[in-house]
């Protein structure tokens, strides 16, 4: 009986952790920027452009729902590569239906 409970508890924990690690579409972040402002999120997509110097930089990721600028304290990935990024979403301002926002990179992961 204890073994079944333990297995069930592990299954529930694994399910919850998987949900926490989900990727948020960039379009959703931009459409509801106030909700996600200051939150840690994960995105993935294709690098559209990047710039860096002295080991720091920025790059844009597009996932088909939108494009978001990522600020990084490490060298940016090359243009055309597909990456996953975990970071803090920051809504800089919203004007009408357009939001200007960035993601401050904390970590990269394989998509």
BAFI-3210 file (N, C-alpha, C; in Angstrom, 3 decimals, decimal comma, padded with zeros to 6 digits):
// residues 111
n [1|2|3|4|5|6|7|8|9|10|11|12|13|14|15|16|17|18|19|20|21|22|23|24|25|26|27|28|29|30|31|32|33|34|35|36|37|38|39|40|41|42|43|44|45|46|47|48|49|50|51|52|53|54|55|56|57|58|59|60|61|62|63|64|65|66|67|68|69|70|71|72|73|74|75|76|77|78|79|80|81|82|83|84|85|86|87|88|89|90|91|92|93|94|95|96|97|98|99|100|101|102|103|104|105|106|107|108|109|110|111]
n.u [000,822|001,910|003,834|002,314|001,125|003,398|004,357|002,232|002,384|004,884|004,324|002,411|003,975|005,924|004,281|003,409|005,858|006,578|004,605|005,368|007,606|006,826|006,629|005,963|004,017|005,277|003,548|001,417|002,646|003,163|000,580|-000,650|000,925|001,068|000,225|002,298|004,513|007,559|007,598|009,053|009,635|009,512|010,635|010,739|012,295|013,250|016,323|016,367|018,001|021,100|023,328|026,406|029,027|032,106|031,326|028,679|025,240|022,438|019,491|016,963|014,088|011,870|008,772|006,699|004,327|004,985|007,625|010,406|012,722|015,741|017,792|021,118|023,724|025,769|027,507|025,535|023,366|023,850|022,454|019,590|019,682|017,910|016,617|015,968|014,866|015,055|013,862|013,419|010,529|009,966|007,847|008,062|006,591|003,179|001,413|-001,543|-002,473|000,015|002,940|006,007|008,590|011,002|013,097|014,957|017,617|018,145|018,879|019,722|018,225|017,982|015,677]
n.v [-001,196|001,275|001,560|001,935|004,402|005,983|005,780|006,989|009,561|010,369|010,346|012,410|014,576|014,631|015,291|017,875|019,240|019,091|020,674|023,150|023,625|024,325|025,789|029,106|030,644|033,295|035,222|035,127|036,176|038,814|039,710|039,752|041,318|042,686|040,780|038,915|040,385|040,672|037,994|034,685|032,991|030,567|030,360|029,381|029,217|030,441|032,066|035,281|037,455|038,686|040,333|041,150|041,875|041,677|039,433|039,821|040,437|040,697|039,271|038,313|036,304|034,343|032,710|032,072|032,992|035,433|037,882|038,316|040,250|039,227|039,768|039,225|038,068|036,718|035,471|035,840|033,416|032,027|033,536|032,091|029,712|027,386|027,882|027,485|029,471|030,505|032,994|036,293|038,000|041,239|043,832|046,695|048,895|049,492|050,391|051,158|048,367|047,289|045,947|046,638|044,723|042,784|039,907|038,914|036,979|033,978|031,359|028,955|026,377|023,184|023,001]
n.w [000,000|000,801|-001,156|-003,478|-002,899|-002,720|-005,348|-006,697|-005,610|-006,599|-009,338|-009,521|-008,651|-010,691|-012,858|-012,100|-012,035|-014,701|-015,822|-014,776|-016,191|-018,693|-021,977|-022,861|-025,314|-027,320|-028,368|-026,549|-024,269|-025,126|-025,715|-023,237|-021,497|-019,009|-017,155|-017,156|-016,466|-014,827|-014,214|-014,239|-017,160|-019,846|-023,148|-026,616|-029,815|-033,086|-033,631|-034,758|-035,143|-033,887|-031,622|-030,170|-027,813|-026,168|-024,695|-023,894|-024,832|-027,085|-028,521|-030,900|-030,678|-032,518|-032,592|-034,239|-033,204|-032,322|-031,754|-029,659|-027,819|-026,369|-023,640|-022,772|-020,619|-021,625|-024,525|-027,442|-029,116|-032,438|-035,386|-036,829|-035,467|-033,333|-030,193|-026,668|-024,002|-020,672|-018,560|-017,073|-017,714|-018,931|-019,188|-020,919|-021,937|-022,980|-025,820|-027,023|-028,776|-028,918|-027,482|-025,906|-024,935|-023,071|-022,519|-019,846|-019,879|-018,094|-018,338|-020,889|-022,847|-024,505|-027,077]
ca.u [000,000|002,790|004,498|001,368|001,010|004,660|004,376|001,243|002,943|005,943|003,693|001,813|005,090|006,496|003,321|003,455|007,132|006,512|003,776|006,141|008,663|006,234|007,038|004,881|004,115|005,651|002,337|000,654|003,364|002,969|-000,843|-001,031|002,216|000,923|000,088|003,570|005,593|008,318|007,509|010,011|008,964|010,353|010,220|011,649|012,059|014,410|017,025|016,205|019,127|021,806|024,456|027,101|030,400|032,718|030,642|027,288|024,530|021,005|019,041|015,523|013,562|010,545|008,202|005,512|003,244|005,533|009,073|010,780|014,144|016,334|019,030|021,934|025,027|026,738|027,483|024,251|023,432|023,943|021,220|019,098|019,621|016,710|017,001|015,001|015,395|014,328|014,259|012,429|009,828|009,780|007,043|008,572|005,377|002,165|000,780|-002,636|-002,397|001,411|003,744|007,454|009,004|012,244|013,300|016,315|018,013|018,722|019,429|019,296|018,010|017,710|014,228]
ca.v [000,000|002,431|001,632|002,524|005,823|006,624|005,864|007,993|010,865|010,676|010,647|013,738|015,532|014,716|016,020|019,280|019,800|019,223|021,849|024,332|023,787|024,486|026,931|030,059|031,282|034,708|035,999|035,207|037,122|040,171|040,057|039,931|041,688|043,048|039,556|038,208|041,296|040,255|036,544|033,819|032,227|029,848|030,492|028,732|029,642|030,643|033,333|036,092|038,379|038,784|041,249|041,007|042,354|041,422|038,356|040,119|040,795|040,551|038,583|038,213|034,965|034,295|031,361|031,960|033,765|036,749|038,021|038,917|040,524|038,603|040,383|038,153|038,403|035,840|035,629|035,397|032,308|032,495|033,737|030,897|028,555|027,246|027,829|027,680|030,431|030,774|034,313|037,180|038,818|042,612|044,673|048,059|049,704|049,076|051,516|050,554|046,903|046,903|045,925|046,551|043,917|042,029|038,781|038,901|035,567|033,319|030,065|028,427|024,938|022,596|022,962]
ca.w [000,000|000,844|-002,451|-004,422|-002,544|-003,082|-006,812|-007,086|-005,237|-007,561|-010,618|-009,406|-008,592|-012,032|-013,681|-011,713|-012,472|-016,151|-016,074|-014,432|-017,177|-020,016|-022,779|-023,104|-026,627|-027,249|-028,613|-025,296|-023,404|-025,623|-025,646|-021,836|-020,919|-017,598|-016,350|-017,084|-016,088|-013,649|-014,035|-014,912|-018,205|-020,801|-024,533|-027,561|-031,178|-033,959|-033,456|-035,962|-035,239|-032,626|-031,553|-028,905|-027,696|-024,862|-023,992|-023,566|-026,048|-027,189|-029,726|-031,034|-030,914|-033,106|-032,469|-035,077|-032,590|-032,027|-031,657|-028,386|-027,639|-025,189|-023,188|-022,231|-020,062|-022,278|-025,978|-027,996|-030,079|-033,825|-036,130|-037,504|-034,566|-032,522|-028,789|-025,608|-023,035|-019,435|-018,094|-016,468|-018,696|-018,486|-020,062|-020,809|-022,045|-023,946|-026,484|-027,779|-028,746|-029,114|-026,267|-026,013|-023,794|-023,220|-021,622|-019,287|-019,891|-016,924|-018,752|-022,186|-022,851|-025,810|-027,282]
c.u [000,866|003,477|003,589|001,213|002,260|004,736|003,403|001,763|004,027|005,368|003,082|002,903|005,720|005,585|003,364|004,741|007,161|005,691|004,519|007,182|008,104|006,720|005,818|005,052|004,402|004,427|001,503|001,315|003,086|001,518|-001,307|000,202|002,127|000,851|001,442|004,737|006,255|008,331|008,652|009,245|010,001|009,762|011,158|011,291|013,360|015,002|016,973|017,362|019,801|022,953|025,105|028,498|030,871|031,926|029,225|026,553|023,044|020,667|017,526|015,142|012,150|010,026|006,958|004,314|003,681|007,042|009,389|012,291|014,605|017,638|019,833|023,248|026,099|026,616|026,157|024,429|023,447|022,555|020,856|019,028|018,306|017,151|015,791|015,641|014,457|014,805|013,108|011,845|009,634|009,025|007,500|007,447|004,444|001,509|-000,294|-002,577|-000,967|002,173|005,218|007,925|010,324|012,217|014,745|016,705|018,618|019,453|018,940|019,139|017,769|016,202|013,728]
c.v [001,260|002,621|002,271|004,014|006,578|006,799|006,932|009,397|011,293|011,046|012,047|014,805|015,712|015,509|017,513|019,939|019,990|020,448|023,138|024,637|024,020|025,775|027,808|030,665|032,781|035,602|036,175|036,204|038,558|040,622|040,340|040,296|042,025|041,837|038,891|039,084|040,863|038,759|035,822|032,943|031,510|030,037|029,663|029,196|029,807|032,025|034,091|037,049|038,452|039,768|041,074|041,566|042,079|040,421|038,652|040,481|040,659|039,849|038,531|036,773|035,095|032,865|031,159|032,698|035,190|036,705|038,776|039,096|039,919|039,322|039,337|038,687|037,440|036,053|035,102|034,215|032,864|032,615|032,464|029,671|028,557|027,055|027,928|028,586|030,532|032,132|035,074|038,080|040,212|043,394|046,109|049,080|049,115|050,328|050,943|049,043|046,391|046,993|045,870|045,859|043,230|040,846|038,839|037,446|035,129|032,051|029,746|026,936|024,467|022,461|021,572]
c.w [000,000|-000,508|-003,490|-004,145|-002,965|-004,601|-007,307|-006,767|-006,208|-008,918|-010,605|-009,388|-009,967|-012,962|-013,370|-012,165|-013,980|-016,523|-015,791|-015,496|-018,574|-020,673|-023,042|-024,493|-026,484|-027,468|-027,361|-024,345|-023,824|-025,539|-024,223|-021,016|-019,432|-016,690|-016,130|-016,615|-014,774|-013,406|-014,775|-015,887|-019,059|-022,190|-025,395|-028,955|-031,923|-033,719|-034,781|-036,186|-033,889|-032,746|-030,196|-028,984|-026,278|-024,030|-023,552|-024,851|-025,941|-028,482|-029,719|-031,345|-031,463|-033,023|-033,329|-034,508|-032,292|-031,955|-030,376|-028,330|-026,316|-024,877|-022,431|-021,681|-020,565|-023,781|-026,532|-028,941|-031,502|-034,459|-036,884|-036,617|-033,787|-031,076|-027,888|-024,578|-021,841|-018,949|-017,482|-017,544|-018,121|-019,549|-019,872|-020,944|-023,094|-024,496|-027,395|-027,647|-028,920|-027,795|-026,617|-024,748|-024,113|-022,260|-021,153|-019,054|-018,564|-017,342|-020,161|-022,080|-024,266|-025,984|-027,624]
res [x|x|x|x|x|x|x|x|x|x|x|x|x|x|x|x|x|x|x|x|x|x|x|x|x|x|x|x|x|x|x|x|x|x|x|x|x|x|x|x|x|x|x|x|x|x|x|x|x|x|x|x|x|x|x|x|x|x|x|x|x|x|x|x|x|x|x|x|x|x|x|x|x|x|x|x|x|x|x|x|x|x|x|x|x|x|x|x|x|x|x|x|x|x|x|x|x|x|x|x|x|x|x|x|x|x|x|x|x|x|x]
***
